[in-house]
Amino acid sequence: MTNRFKAARQNTEFTHNDVNSDVKENIEQPSKMNIVTRNQSVITIEKNTLPVAKRVRTKHGRNLTTPLFVEELTVIEEAVKKLGQEQDISMATFIRQTILDQCKKVLGKEDFNQIMTNQLNSIKPKKEKK
């Protein structure tokens, strides 16, 4: 190791202990957070207090929009059609479950489950009547 790298490693003035101050483990998050979306609308994210029967993805969730080439959409539709013969499955369920399965592989079961148990609801503001 050259002297300049050794000197650089010894210089720790620019670092501090709280590097990830925005993500602290085992500390309660605020009960409500406001998020500004890409189209500049504001939504509120809050802890889920609803029973399972009343919690609906379209009303309390957020959307993920991904542009696809025609052939990519066609291959997804064909896979869903083939799976649909064996079990009752929609395209949305197939896509969501496939993405979540991949996330579980990447994050590991423990981290994945920890994130999934922190259920949050998206509360969209009521539209003002003109």
Buried (B, 14 or more C-beta within 10 A) or exposed (E): EEEEEEEEEEEEEEEEEEEEEEEEEEEEEEEEEEEEEEEEEEBEBBEEEEEEEEBEEEEBEEEEEEEEEEEEEEEBEEBBEEBEEEEEBEBEEBBBEEEEEEEBEEBEEEEBEEEEEEEBBBBEEEEEEE
